Amino acid sequence: MNQNSVLEWGVKIVTSLFAMFGGFLTFIAPPEEANSRFAVGLSSSLALVILLLISALVKKPHTLKTRRKWLVTTVVFACLIPVTGLVYWWNLNSLTFPYPPESTKADYVAGTKLSSQAQKYLDENPGKTISAVVADYGGLENRELVWSAEAIRNAKMRLLVTYIAFVLSLATTIFCLTESLLSPASKP
């Protein structure tokens, strides 16, 4: 394969990965407010680098020993999928909120820690949702009264990092498994 066809092949594989399961990886990306396009783009780029790196490492046919090494690597990354996936899902659910309060789609990033004033207000009004607290503080334009700017930035970064970790553990598992199963075996 020449260099252009290797790159085209890699881009097609990564594009297919992101299109699989009805666009699942794109659908679960952080909200646009947390720079979801950046998260998806960076994840795609890093997945392509990993795929090309794996392809570069495997130029010769597999021996039984190298096939086992690829399978062990696959198992390690496969174990990371539920861990990184659940951590990301927990962050997505705890660091985003719907707005206005009657909305059901969590399109906005919260902070990692409520301001002391907002925490006191929430403690005094335990039935209030975070969306209702934001509304009571004057809406999205006053969100920094509910969380500090730093807490919101930290939440965005946490969403970005955990999303990328999940996507890369999934992509690396698929690429390693494919390499171990589809690469030609050496003749004994």
VENWOZI-V470208 format. One line per field, one symbol per residue. phi: phi as a letter, one per 30 degrees, with the letter a starting at -180 (. if undefined). psi: psi as a letter, one per 30 degrees, with the letter a starting at -180 (. if undefined). burial: I if it has 16 or more other ideal C-beta (glycine too) atoms within 10 Angstrom, else O. A space follows every 10 residues. Layout:
BEGIN
phi=???
psi=???
burial=???
END
This chain:
BEGIN
phi=.ddddddedd ddddddedde hiiedddcee eeeciddddd dddddddddd dddddddccc ddcedddddd dddddddddd eddddddddd dddccbadad eddccdcbcd cdbddddddd ddddbddddd dddedddjje dceddcbded dddddddddd dddddddddd dddddddddd ccdddddd
psi=kleeeeeeee eeeeeeeffl hhgeeeegll lefgheeeee eeeeeeeeee eeeeeefifl lkleeeeeee eeeeeeeeff eeeeeeeeee eeefglllkl eflfkjfkka lfklleeeee eeefiffkle eeeeefggae fgfffeklee eeeeeeeeee eeeeeeeeee eeeeeeeeee efkkklk.
burial=OOOOOOOOOI OOIIOOIIOO OOOOIOOOII IOOIIIOOII OIIIOIIIOI IIOIIOOIOO OIOOOIIOOI IOIIOOIIOI OOOIIOIIOO IIOOIIIIIO OOOOOIOIII IIOIIOOIOO IIOOOOOOOI IIIIIIIOOO OOIOIIIIOO IIOIIIOIII OIIIIIIIII IIIIIIIOII OOIOOOOO
END
